[in-house]
Amino acid sequence: MLVGKAATIAPTKAYPAATPGGLRSDVAAIYVLNNLGNQWSGTSVKTKTKWAKQRFKPVAWDGHDTAHPDERTTDADGNAEFPASPRGYCVYAPVFE
């Protein structure tokens, strides 16, 4: 809670989500929520450095534009831009081969 300041809602927000337990303890997903009503928007996410040059595949998405989101690959530092459709969301999961 902010005290003495007006709270604002960011138009696009990413929520890294780790999976509790499961088959692999290092598996996680990135959930992107886009509150903008008229355009695709994303946010830069810094993942774990062990995910440098890691591919992430969209596994679930919806919104005002149902086009298939593109796969993303992190850079050498584990950073990438993850977008979602207008008034929509996208869940990206790492691809292990």
N, C-alpha and C positions, 0 to 999 in steps of 0.2 A: 504494500500500500504506500502510495506517495503522500507525504504530508506537506502541505503548503504549496503543492504544484499540481497543475492540471494533468490528469492522466490522458494519454493518447493511445489509440490502437494503431499499431503499425499496419500498413497496407499489405505487406507480405511478411510472413514469419516462417522460419524453419524450426522444427522440433526434432532433434536427433533422439531416436528411441532405441535403447538397447533391449534385447530380448532376455528375459529372466530365464536362466537355465537353458533347457533345450539341448539340441545336439552339439552346438558349438557355442562356447561362451563369448566368442569374439564377433558373433553375427549381430548386426543392428540394422536399423532402417532410418531413413530421413523422411519426415513428414513435412510437406510444405503446404501452407494455407495462404491462399491469395484472396484478400478482401476487396480488391479492386474489381469493379463491375464491367470494365470495358477493355481490358488488355491482359495478355499474359504477363506475368511478373515473377521474378525469382529473387533469390537472395544468395549471397556468397556464404558458403559453409566451410568451416575448417574441420576436417575429420581428423582422426588419429593419424599420426605420421606413418604408422604401419600400413595405412591405406593410401600411400603415395602411388600415383598412377593406377588407381583402382577403378574399375568400371562399376557403375551403378545403373541398374535397369529399373524403369518405372514398372511397378507391379500392380498398382491400383490408382485410379484417377477419376475425377468427375468435375463438372463445372459447366459454365455457359458455353464453352467450346470443348467438344468431346474429342478433338484431334489427339492422336497418340503422341505423348511427350517423347522426346529423344533420350537415348541413353546419355549419361554423363561420365566423364573420366576425370579424376582428380589430377592435379599437377604434382610436381615433385615434392611439394610441401603438404600435400593432402587437401588442397583447396579446390573447390569447384562451385559453379553457379547452378542452382537447382530451381527450375521454374514450375509454376502451376497455372492452370487456365483461369480466366476471369471468374470470380466468385466460386472458386473451386479449390481442389486439393490434389496433391500427387504424393504417392509413397514410393520412394526409391530404395532398392535393396542392393547390396553389393553382389557382384557376380563372381563366383569362385569356380575356377576351371581346373 
